[in-house]
């Protein structure tokens, strides 16, 4: 959900500076999908727990779109909105380049969403297995985050039970930046919450 809010003057930058920031950050989804890694600037109002995208078509018609987040969960909120809008496959990092009063400019780097997918159905719970360092996941979001954050530079098995009782397995390699790939085909893997399924995205548009 987006919100149109009135921002106190002390929380905003001069119009010319904002316009310059938005011009350099404003990329369309088509522009982003031509790259392997995407980047966008967000403005965060820490006192109000809202953030604003400077580009990607998420800024609103008159730059009025502000997105809520819970204290301490900015990374998760930004990633959730970018993934839901099919801009990002996952967020790699959020850096703090500069602060201006109560607002902070963050630079968000992400692996771009791939439109070329192969879908594989799974049943939960799903278990990530790695030599005893195993994690049980109850949703696609849990599975994606666990792989991206906890298994970087590792090769793991993602396992779930079919209705017949047979165990199905996908072998996954997680790269240093959290990008998730099939260990054998090297295709990028993208997890989405569509009826409990894994989508396998080919290398197009992924790091």
DOPA-163415 format. One record per residue (C-alpha): residue number from 1; residue in one letter; x, y, z. Coordinates in nm, 4 decimals, always signed. Example, Ala and Ser with C-alpha at 12.3 -4.5 7.8 and 13.67 -1.06 7.14 Angstrom:
<recs>
<rec><num>1</num><residu>A</residu><x>+1.2300</x><y>-0.4500</y><z>+0.7800</z></rec>
<rec><num>2</num><residu>S</residu><x>+1.3670</x><y>-0.1060</y><z>+0.7140</z></rec>
</recs>
This chain:
<recs>
<rec><num>1</num><residu>X</residu><x>+0.0000</x><y>+0.0000</y><z>+0.0000</z></rec>
<rec><num>2</num><residu>X</residu><x>+0.1263</x><y>+0.3466</y><z>-0.0867</z></rec>
<rec><num>3</num><residu>X</residu><x>+0.0490</x><y>+0.6661</y><z>+0.0991</z></rec>
<rec><num>4</num><residu>X</residu><x>+0.0305</x><y>+1.0282</y><z>-0.0022</z></rec>
<rec><num>5</num><residu>X</residu><x>+0.1627</x><y>+1.2267</y><z>+0.2922</z></rec>
<rec><num>6</num><residu>X</residu><x>+0.2460</x><y>+1.5872</y><z>+0.3683</z></rec>
<rec><num>7</num><residu>X</residu><x>+0.6156</x><y>+1.6079</y><z>+0.4428</z></rec>
<rec><num>8</num><residu>X</residu><x>+0.7393</x><y>+1.8920</y><z>+0.6677</z></rec>
<rec><num>9</num><residu>X</residu><x>+0.9760</x><y>+2.1298</y><z>+0.4916</z></rec>
<rec><num>10</num><residu>X</residu><x>+1.2544</x><y>+2.0351</y><z>+0.7329</z></rec>
<rec><num>11</num><residu>X</residu><x>+1.2348</x><y>+1.6769</y><z>+0.6052</z></rec>
<rec><num>12</num><residu>X</residu><x>+1.2730</x><y>+1.7559</y><z>+0.2380</z></rec>
<rec><num>13</num><residu>X</residu><x>+1.5498</x><y>+1.8733</y><z>+0.0094</z></rec>
<rec><num>14</num><residu>X</residu><x>+1.5377</x><y>+2.1861</y><z>-0.2085</z></rec>
<rec><num>15</num><residu>X</residu><x>+1.3285</x><y>+2.1205</y><z>-0.5184</z></rec>
<rec><num>16</num><residu>X</residu><x>+1.6256</x><y>+2.1562</y><z>-0.7541</z></rec>
<rec><num>17</num><residu>X</residu><x>+1.8237</x><y>+1.8964</y><z>-0.5572</z></rec>
<rec><num>18</num><residu>X</residu><x>+1.5304</x><y>+1.6554</y><z>-0.5485</z></rec>
<rec><num>19</num><residu>X</residu><x>+1.4750</x><y>+1.6988</y><z>-0.9220</z></rec>
<rec><num>20</num><residu>X</residu><x>+1.8418</x><y>+1.6258</y><z>-0.9911</z></rec>
<rec><num>21</num><residu>X</residu><x>+1.8336</x><y>+1.3193</y><z>-0.7661</z></rec>
<rec><num>22</num><residu>X</residu><x>+1.5199</x><y>+1.1842</y><z>-0.9320</z></rec>
<rec><num>23</num><residu>X</residu><x>+1.6541</x><y>+1.2502</y><z>-1.2821</z></rec>
<rec><num>24</num><residu>X</residu><x>+1.9702</x><y>+1.0507</y><z>-1.2165</z></rec>
<rec><num>25</num><residu>X</residu><x>+1.7814</x><y>+0.7707</y><z>-1.0407</z></rec>
<rec><num>26</num><residu>X</residu><x>+1.4738</x><y>+0.7492</y><z>-1.2625</z></rec>
<rec><num>27</num><residu>X</residu><x>+1.4959</x><y>+0.4279</y><z>-1.4633</z></rec>
<rec><num>28</num><residu>X</residu><x>+1.2058</x><y>+0.2429</y><z>-1.6191</z></rec>
<rec><num>29</num><residu>X</residu><x>+1.1567</x><y>-0.1306</y><z>-1.5731</z></rec>
<rec><num>30</num><residu>X</residu><x>+1.2647</x><y>-0.1789</y><z>-1.9374</z></rec>
<rec><num>31</num><residu>X</residu><x>+1.5888</x><y>+0.0111</y><z>-1.8681</z></rec>
<rec><num>32</num><residu>X</residu><x>+1.6561</x><y>-0.1970</y><z>-1.5594</z></rec>
<rec><num>33</num><residu>X</residu><x>+1.5912</x><y>-0.5275</y><z>-1.7364</z></rec>
<rec><num>34</num><residu>X</residu><x>+1.8687</x><y>-0.4511</y><z>-1.9860</z></rec>
<rec><num>35</num><residu>X</residu><x>+2.1170</x><y>-0.4580</y><z>-1.6970</z></rec>
<rec><num>36</num><residu>X</residu><x>+2.2417</x><y>-0.7358</y><z>-1.4691</z></rec>
<rec><num>37</num><residu>X</residu><x>+2.2282</x><y>-0.5229</y><z>-1.1542</z></rec>
<rec><num>38</num><residu>X</residu><x>+1.9811</x><y>-0.2484</y><z>-1.0763</z></rec>
<rec><num>39</num><residu>X</residu><x>+2.0198</x><y>+0.0517</y><z>-0.8485</z></rec>
<rec><num>40</num><residu>X</residu><x>+1.7768</x><y>+0.3112</y><z>-0.7156</z></rec>
<rec><num>41</num><residu>X</residu><x>+1.7852</x><y>+0.5853</y><z>-0.4529</z></rec>
<rec><num>42</num><residu>X</residu><x>+1.5233</x><y>+0.5966</y><z>-0.1789</z></rec>
<rec><num>43</num><residu>X</residu><x>+1.4483</x><y>+0.8823</y><z>+0.0610</z></rec>
<rec><num>44</num><residu>X</residu><x>+1.3666</x><y>+0.7627</y><z>+0.4129</z></rec>
<rec><num>45</num><residu>X</residu><x>+1.1790</x><y>+0.9655</y><z>+0.6750</z></rec>
<rec><num>46</num><residu>X</residu><x>+1.3038</x><y>+0.7971</y><z>+0.9906</z></rec>
<rec><num>47</num><residu>X</residu><x>+1.0689</x><y>+0.9834</y><z>+1.2258</z></rec>
<rec><num>48</num><residu>X</residu><x>+0.7620</x><y>+0.8790</y><z>+1.0266</z></rec>
<rec><num>49</num><residu>X</residu><x>+0.8731</x><y>+0.5319</y><z>+0.9067</z></rec>
<rec><num>50</num><residu>X</residu><x>+0.8071</x><y>+0.6042</y><z>+0.5402</z></rec>
<rec><num>51</num><residu>X</residu><x>+1.0304</x><y>+0.5790</y><z>+0.2350</z></rec>
<rec><num>52</num><residu>X</residu><x>+1.0070</x><y>+0.7086</y><z>-0.1212</z></rec>
<rec><num>53</num><residu>X</residu><x>+1.1479</x><y>+0.5566</y><z>-0.4422</z></rec>
<rec><num>54</num><residu>X</residu><x>+1.3250</x><y>+0.8038</y><z>-0.6720</z></rec>
<rec><num>55</num><residu>X</residu><x>+1.2410</x><y>+0.6250</y><z>-0.9937</z></rec>
<rec><num>56</num><residu>X</residu><x>+1.1388</x><y>+0.2837</y><z>-1.1344</z></rec>
<rec><num>57</num><residu>X</residu><x>+0.7814</x><y>+0.4052</y><z>-1.1778</z></rec>
<rec><num>58</num><residu>X</residu><x>+0.7244</x><y>+0.3675</y><z>-0.8026</z></rec>
<rec><num>59</num><residu>X</residu><x>+0.7578</x><y>+0.7355</y><z>-0.7154</z></rec>
<rec><num>60</num><residu>X</residu><x>+0.3938</x><y>+0.8248</y><z>-0.7894</z></rec>
<rec><num>61</num><residu>X</residu><x>+0.2415</x><y>+1.0539</y><z>-1.0503</z></rec>
<rec><num>62</num><residu>X</residu><x>+0.3567</x><y>+1.3700</y><z>-0.8721</z></rec>
<rec><num>63</num><residu>X</residu><x>+0.6303</x><y>+1.2099</y><z>-0.6598</z></rec>
<rec><num>64</num><residu>X</residu><x>+0.3757</x><y>+1.1672</y><z>-0.3814</z></rec>
<rec><num>65</num><residu>X</residu><x>+0.4030</x><y>+0.7919</y><z>-0.3197</z></rec>
<rec><num>66</num><residu>X</residu><x>+0.5449</x><y>+0.7027</y><z>+0.0223</z></rec>
<rec><num>67</num><residu>X</residu><x>+0.5727</x><y>+0.3455</y><z>+0.1452</z></rec>
<rec><num>68</num><residu>X</residu><x>+0.5491</x><y>+0.2376</y><z>+0.5106</z></rec>
<rec><num>69</num><residu>X</residu><x>+0.8017</x><y>+0.0228</y><z>+0.6929</z></rec>
<rec><num>70</num><residu>X</residu><x>+0.8403</x><y>-0.1059</y><z>+1.0468</z></rec>
<rec><num>71</num><residu>X</residu><x>+1.1265</x><y>+0.0184</y><z>+1.2616</z></rec>
<rec><num>72</num><residu>X</residu><x>+1.4358</x><y>-0.1911</y><z>+1.1950</z></rec>
<rec><num>73</num><residu>X</residu><x>+1.2821</x><y>-0.3623</y><z>+0.8914</z></rec>
<rec><num>74</num><residu>X</residu><x>+1.3637</x><y>-0.1184</y><z>+0.6106</z></rec>
<rec><num>75</num><residu>X</residu><x>+1.5575</x><y>-0.3773</y><z>+0.4069</z></rec>
<rec><num>76</num><residu>X</residu><x>+1.2670</x><y>-0.6234</y><z>+0.4189</z></rec>
<rec><num>77</num><residu>X</residu><x>+1.0089</x><y>-0.3591</y><z>+0.3231</z></rec>
<rec><num>78</num><residu>X</residu><x>+1.2101</x><y>-0.2253</y><z>+0.0283</z></rec>
<rec><num>79</num><residu>X</residu><x>+1.2755</x><y>-0.5768</y><z>-0.1005</z></rec>
<rec><num>80</num><residu>X</residu><x>+0.9084</x><y>-0.6738</y><z>-0.0625</z></rec>
<rec><num>81</num><residu>X</residu><x>+0.7881</x><y>-0.3773</y><z>-0.2712</z></rec>
<rec><num>82</num><residu>X</residu><x>+1.0537</x><y>-0.4239</y><z>-0.5438</z></rec>
<rec><num>83</num><residu>X</residu><x>+0.9842</x><y>-0.7966</y><z>-0.5728</z></rec>
<rec><num>84</num><residu>X</residu><x>+0.6057</x><y>-0.7439</y><z>-0.5746</z></rec>
<rec><num>85</num><residu>X</residu><x>+0.6408</x><y>-0.4913</y><z>-0.8585</z></rec>
<rec><num>86</num><residu>X</residu><x>+0.8614</x><y>-0.7401</y><z>-1.0505</z></rec>
<rec><num>87</num><residu>X</residu><x>+1.1506</x><y>-0.4950</y><z>-1.0572</z></rec>
<rec><num>88</num><residu>X</residu><x>+1.3886</x><y>-0.6998</y><z>-0.8433</z></rec>
<rec><num>89</num><residu>X</residu><x>+1.4683</x><y>-1.0632</y><z>-0.7953</z></rec>
<rec><num>90</num><residu>X</residu><x>+1.6143</x><y>-0.9744</y><z>-0.4552</z></rec>
<rec><num>91</num><residu>X</residu><x>+1.7835</x><y>-0.6815</y><z>-0.2844</z></rec>
<rec><num>92</num><residu>X</residu><x>+2.1607</x><y>-0.7141</y><z>-0.2497</z></rec>
<rec><num>93</num><residu>X</residu><x>+2.2434</x><y>-0.4134</y><z>-0.0312</z></rec>
<rec><num>94</num><residu>X</residu><x>+2.1161</x><y>-0.0839</y><z>+0.1076</z></rec>
<rec><num>95</num><residu>X</residu><x>+2.3845</x><y>+0.1788</y><z>+0.1697</z></rec>
<rec><num>96</num><residu>X</residu><x>+2.3539</x><y>+0.5188</y><z>+0.3395</z></rec>
<rec><num>97</num><residu>X</residu><x>+2.5313</x><y>+0.7748</y><z>+0.1194</z></rec>
<rec><num>98</num><residu>X</residu><x>+2.4084</x><y>+1.0940</y><z>+0.2900</z></rec>
<rec><num>99</num><residu>X</residu><x>+2.1778</x><y>+1.2399</y><z>+0.5523</z></rec>
<rec><num>100</num><residu>X</residu><x>+1.9775</x><y>+1.5619</y><z>+0.5354</z></rec>
<rec><num>101</num><residu>X</residu><x>+1.8064</x><y>+1.6469</y><z>+0.8632</z></rec>
<rec><num>102</num><residu>X</residu><x>+1.5400</x><y>+1.3891</y><z>+0.9419</z></rec>
<rec><num>103</num><residu>X</residu><x>+1.5583</x><y>+1.2323</y><z>+0.5952</z></rec>
<rec><num>104</num><residu>X</residu><x>+1.8235</x><y>+0.9925</y><z>+0.4691</z></rec>
<rec><num>105</num><residu>X</residu><x>+1.9133</x><y>+0.9019</y><z>+0.1117</z></rec>
<rec><num>106</num><residu>X</residu><x>+1.9827</x><y>+0.5316</y><z>+0.0710</z></rec>
<rec><num>107</num><residu>X</residu><x>+2.1243</x><y>+0.3628</y><z>-0.2373</z></rec>
<rec><num>108</num><residu>X</residu><x>+1.9541</x><y>+0.0294</y><z>-0.3031</z></rec>
<rec><num>109</num><residu>X</residu><x>+2.1265</x><y>-0.2336</y><z>-0.5178</z></rec>
<rec><num>110</num><residu>X</residu><x>+1.9316</x><y>-0.5337</y><z>-0.6422</z></rec>
<rec><num>111</num><residu>X</residu><x>+1.9409</x><y>-0.8242</y><z>-0.8838</z></rec>
<rec><num>112</num><residu>X</residu><x>+1.6925</x><y>-0.7494</y><z>-1.1592</z></rec>
<rec><num>113</num><residu>X</residu><x>+1.3736</x><y>-0.9424</y><z>-1.2142</z></rec>
<rec><num>114</num><residu>X</residu><x>+1.3912</x><y>-1.1917</y><z>-1.4985</z></rec>
<rec><num>115</num><residu>X</residu><x>+1.0902</x><y>-1.2363</y><z>-1.7249</z></rec>
<rec><num>116</num><residu>X</residu><x>+1.2003</x><y>-1.5728</y><z>-1.8676</z></rec>
<rec><num>117</num><residu>X</residu><x>+1.0908</x><y>-1.8320</y><z>-1.6147</z></rec>
<rec><num>118</num><residu>X</residu><x>+1.0315</x><y>-2.2012</y><z>-1.5670</z></rec>
<rec><num>119</num><residu>X</residu><x>+0.7906</x><y>-2.2858</y><z>-1.2871</z></rec>
<rec><num>120</num><residu>X</residu><x>+0.8293</x><y>-2.5784</y><z>-1.0496</z></rec>
<rec><num>121</num><residu>X</residu><x>+0.5620</x><y>-2.6521</y><z>-0.7862</z></rec>
<rec><num>122</num><residu>X</residu><x>+0.6701</x><y>-2.7279</y><z>-0.4303</z></rec>
<rec><num>123</num><residu>X</residu><x>+0.4940</x><y>-2.8264</y><z>-0.1102</z></rec>
<rec><num>124</num><residu>X</residu><x>+0.5740</x><y>-2.6787</y><z>+0.2293</z></rec>
<rec><num>125</num><residu>X</residu><x>+0.7530</x><y>-2.7260</y><z>+0.4556</z></rec>
<rec><num>126</num><residu>X</residu><x>+1.0674</x><y>-2.6975</y><z>+0.2464</z></rec>
<rec><num>127</num><residu>X</residu><x>+1.4047</x><y>-2.7870</y><z>+0.3967</z></rec>
<rec><num>128</num><residu>X</residu><x>+1.7390</x><y>-2.6357</y><z>+0.2965</z></rec>
<rec><num>129</num><residu>X</residu><x>+2.0072</x><y>-2.8961</y><z>+0.3688</z></rec>
<rec><num>130</num><residu>X</residu><x>+2.3766</x><y>-2.8201</y><z>+0.4041</z></rec>
<rec><num>131</num><residu>X</residu><x>+2.5828</x><y>-3.0735</y><z>+0.6011</z></rec>
<rec><num>132</num><residu>X</residu><x>+2.3723</x><y>-3.0448</y><z>+0.9154</z></rec>
<rec><num>133</num><residu>X</residu><x>+2.3234</x><y>-2.6687</y><z>+0.8875</z></rec>
<rec><num>134</num><residu>X</residu><x>+1.9620</x><y>-2.7193</y><z>+0.7831</z></rec>
<rec><num>135</num><residu>X</residu><x>+1.6737</x><y>-2.4708</y><z>+0.7727</z></rec>
<rec><num>136</num><residu>X</residu><x>+1.3024</x><y>-2.5459</y><z>+0.7487</z></rec>
<rec><num>137</num><residu>X</residu><x>+1.0974</x><y>-2.2851</y><z>+0.5590</z></rec>
<rec><num>138</num><residu>X</residu><x>+0.7210</x><y>-2.2457</y><z>+0.5627</z></rec>
<rec><num>139</num><residu>X</residu><x>+0.6842</x><y>-1.9941</y><z>+0.2796</z></rec>
<rec><num>140</num><residu>X</residu><x>+0.8524</x><y>-1.8813</y><z>-0.0405</z></rec>
<rec><num>141</num><residu>X</residu><x>+0.9615</x><y>-1.5595</y><z>+0.1305</z></rec>
<rec><num>142</num><residu>X</residu><x>+1.1304</x><y>-1.7532</y><z>+0.4120</z></rec>
<rec><num>143</num><residu>X</residu><x>+1.3005</x><y>-1.9806</y><z>+0.1591</z></rec>
<rec><num>144</num><residu>X</residu><x>+1.4342</x><y>-1.6952</y><z>-0.0530</z></rec>
<rec><num>145</num><residu>X</residu><x>+1.5618</x><y>-1.4933</y><z>+0.2415</z></rec>
<rec><num>146</num><residu>X</residu><x>+1.7217</x><y>-1.7922</y><z>+0.4127</z></rec>
<rec><num>147</num><residu>X</residu><x>+1.9118</x><y>-1.8847</y><z>+0.0968</z></rec>
<rec><num>148</num><residu>X</residu><x>+2.0163</x><y>-1.5289</y><z>+0.0122</z></rec>
<rec><num>149</num><residu>X</residu><x>+2.1278</x><y>-1.4316</y><z>+0.3616</z></rec>
<rec><num>150</num><residu>X</residu><x>+2.2477</x><y>-1.7519</y><z>+0.5297</z></rec>
<rec><num>151</num><residu>X</residu><x>+2.3962</x><y>-1.9678</y><z>+0.2542</z></rec>
<rec><num>152</num><residu>X</residu><x>+2.6139</x><y>-1.7351</y><z>+0.0464</z></rec>
<rec><num>153</num><residu>X</residu><x>+2.9059</x><y>-1.9032</y><z>-0.1310</z></rec>
<rec><num>154</num><residu>X</residu><x>+2.7514</x><y>-2.2422</y><z>-0.0574</z></rec>
<rec><num>155</num><residu>X</residu><x>+2.5945</x><y>-2.5302</y><z>-0.2523</z></rec>
<rec><num>156</num><residu>X</residu><x>+2.2798</x><y>-2.6648</y><z>-0.0875</z></rec>
<rec><num>157</num><residu>X</residu><x>+1.9854</x><y>-2.8977</y><z>-0.1452</z></rec>
<rec><num>158</num><residu>X</residu><x>+1.6294</x><y>-2.7633</y><z>-0.1348</z></rec>
<rec><num>159</num><residu>X</residu><x>+1.3948</x><y>-3.0510</y><z>-0.0521</z></rec>
<rec><num>160</num><residu>X</residu><x>+1.0212</x><y>-3.1007</y><z>-0.0118</z></rec>
<rec><num>161</num><residu>X</residu><x>+0.7767</x><y>-3.3941</y><z>-0.0094</z></rec>
<rec><num>162</num><residu>X</residu><x>+0.5415</x><y>-3.4650</y><z>-0.2987</z></rec>
<rec><num>163</num><residu>X</residu><x>+0.1836</x><y>-3.5848</y><z>-0.2278</z></rec>
<rec><num>164</num><residu>X</residu><x>+0.2997</x><y>-3.9377</y><z>-0.3136</z></rec>
<rec><num>165</num><residu>X</residu><x>+0.5543</x><y>-3.9205</y><z>-0.0322</z></rec>
<rec><num>166</num><residu>X</residu><x>+0.8511</x><y>-3.9024</y><z>-0.2696</z></rec>
<rec><num>167</num><residu>X</residu><x>+1.1092</x><y>-3.6361</y><z>-0.1836</z></rec>
<rec><num>168</num><residu>X</residu><x>+1.1789</x><y>-3.3827</y><z>-0.4568</z></rec>
<rec><num>169</num><residu>X</residu><x>+1.5103</x><y>-3.1959</y><z>-0.4614</z></rec>
<rec><num>170</num><residu>X</residu><x>+1.6565</x><y>-2.8906</y><z>-0.6336</z></rec>
<rec><num>171</num><residu>X</residu><x>+2.0324</x><y>-2.8361</y><z>-0.6033</z></rec>
<rec><num>172</num><residu>X</residu><x>+2.1103</x><y>-2.4707</y><z>-0.5485</z></rec>
<rec><num>173</num><residu>X</residu><x>+2.4259</x><y>-2.2593</y><z>-0.5510</z></rec>
<rec><num>174</num><residu>X</residu><x>+2.4137</x><y>-1.9240</y><z>-0.3727</z></rec>
<rec><num>175</num><residu>X</residu><x>+2.6648</x><y>-1.6648</y><z>-0.4909</z></rec>
<rec><num>176</num><residu>X</residu><x>+2.8504</x><y>-1.4069</y><z>-0.2826</z></rec>
<rec><num>177</num><residu>X</residu><x>+2.5894</x><y>-1.1365</y><z>-0.3494</z></rec>
<rec><num>178</num><residu>X</residu><x>+2.2975</x><y>-1.3648</y><z>-0.2566</z></rec>
<rec><num>179</num><residu>X</residu><x>+2.2042</x><y>-1.4508</y><z>-0.6147</z></rec>
<rec><num>180</num><residu>X</residu><x>+2.0467</x><y>-1.7987</y><z>-0.6272</z></rec>
<rec><num>181</num><residu>X</residu><x>+2.1260</x><y>-2.0399</y><z>-0.9129</z></rec>
<rec><num>182</num><residu>X</residu><x>+2.0680</x><y>-2.3969</y><z>-1.0174</z></rec>
<rec><num>183</num><residu>X</residu><x>+2.3895</x><y>-2.5837</y><z>-0.9346</z></rec>
<rec><num>184</num><residu>X</residu><x>+2.3921</x><y>-2.7779</y><z>-1.2621</z></rec>
<rec><num>185</num><residu>X</residu><x>+2.2399</x><y>-2.5503</y><z>-1.5283</z></rec>
<rec><num>186</num><residu>X</residu><x>+2.3580</x><y>-2.2232</y><z>-1.3634</z></rec>
<rec><num>187</num><residu>X</residu><x>+2.0179</x><y>-2.0703</y><z>-1.4399</z></rec>
<rec><num>188</num><residu>X</residu><x>+1.9130</x><y>-1.7981</y><z>-1.1959</z></rec>
<rec><num>189</num><residu>X</residu><x>+1.6394</x><y>-1.9104</y><z>-0.9559</z></rec>
<rec><num>190</num><residu>X</residu><x>+1.3611</x><y>-1.6736</y><z>-0.8595</z></rec>
<rec><num>191</num><residu>X</residu><x>+1.1175</x><y>-1.7583</y><z>-0.5824</z></rec>
<rec><num>192</num><residu>X</residu><x>+0.7659</x><y>-1.6144</y><z>-0.5935</z></rec>
<rec><num>193</num><residu>X</residu><x>+0.4594</x><y>-1.6662</y><z>-0.3817</z></rec>
<rec><num>194</num><residu>X</residu><x>+0.2253</x><y>-1.8008</y><z>-0.6466</z></rec>
<rec><num>195</num><residu>X</residu><x>+0.0457</x><y>-2.1036</y><z>-0.5163</z></rec>
<rec><num>196</num><residu>X</residu><x>+0.3555</x><y>-2.2297</y><z>-0.3390</z></rec>
<rec><num>197</num><residu>X</residu><x>+0.5944</x><y>-2.2618</y><z>-0.6291</z></rec>
<rec><num>198</num><residu>X</residu><x>+0.9528</x><y>-2.1998</y><z>-0.7295</z></rec>
<rec><num>199</num><residu>X</residu><x>+1.0148</x><y>-2.0139</y><z>-1.0511</z></rec>
<rec><num>200</num><residu>X</residu><x>+1.3383</x><y>-2.0886</y><z>-1.2312</z></rec>
<rec><num>201</num><residu>X</residu><x>+1.4557</x><y>-1.7826</y><z>-1.4238</z></rec>
<rec><num>202</num><residu>X</residu><x>+1.7110</x><y>-1.8214</y><z>-1.6978</z></rec>
<rec><num>203</num><residu>X</residu><x>+2.0313</x><y>-1.6217</y><z>-1.7013</z></rec>
<rec><num>204</num><residu>X</residu><x>+1.8717</x><y>-1.3295</y><z>-1.8828</z></rec>
<rec><num>205</num><residu>X</residu><x>+1.8671</x><y>-1.0235</y><z>-1.6628</z></rec>
<rec><num>206</num><residu>X</residu><x>+2.0290</x><y>-1.1870</y><z>-1.3617</z></rec>
<rec><num>207</num><residu>X</residu><x>+2.3738</x><y>-1.1520</y><z>-1.2179</z></rec>
</recs>
